[in-house]
Amino acid sequence: MKQYLDLVADILKNGVDRNDRTGTGTRSVFGRQMRFDLSKGFPLMTTKKVYWKGVAYELLWFLKGDTNIKYLQDHNVHIWDEWADKNGDLGPVYGSQWRNFGADGLKYSHIQITQFTPDGKPFVARENKGQVCGSQGVDQIANVVKSIKENPDSRRHLVVAWNPIELPLMALPPCHCLFQFYVANGKLSCQLYQRSCDVFLGLPFNIASYSLLTHMIAKSCDLDVGEFVWTGGDTHLYHNHFDQAKEQLSRVPGKLPTLQIKEKKEIFDYDYDDFELIGYNPQSAIKAPIAV
């Protein structure tokens, strides 16, 4: 994970100090990329302990299409608690966009939406011909898995979480907002575009989450794993994470763990117990405040 540490050092040295939504302040760079060969180890940070249980359960929650935190809380995962309303709802965040894109614009139609078509009418996507659909929207995950299996050379293996019409309904707009799969030589690779990236707290989590998703889909499609490619837009450290980042930079990376998925299942049938993380021996956790 040396390239992650190099990114942290780059931001501290070359980043620009800017204001941000939370009022905390960030130091940021724009447009960075890292590549991880998943065949050489699972890219889970070793210079500090990463909350693997939270990574896995959050991803399973996304894949369920769930947007209420009860499932996470039932498994003692509380990473979304600060953004949920009193009923535990978050609006049409990642799970809704992945599994039922476009449906919640109607579900929450009692809330004023400011996005309109050029003729002034509220926009609702209706044309779903040839797509696997939810109640009213598109199941992007089902579609992309189907596409990988049936047409692996396609350039359309994309999932998009950035849905402009539904942004006002979300507790938090998607940070990791678009990902694409690529099949070559019997291997599945994934590239993520992340518009906004909290490098100290969020990025280690994001790298692990999408690497796990790539493993899961590869297993379901009888493919080996290739690369996970991370691409960042506004890539930043919060000002109150500088000391923690410097502490992490003083540590030497260890050997990456390996991930085993015990048996092939359809993508929506996996559970936490299907994953075995082998040889994960990280250094101690480094705590830092989250900016809400």
Summary of the structure (lengths in Angstrom):
residues: 292
radius of gyration: 19.2
end to end distance: 27.0
largest distance: 58.4
contacts: 903
relative contact order: 0.21
helix: 35%
strand: 24%
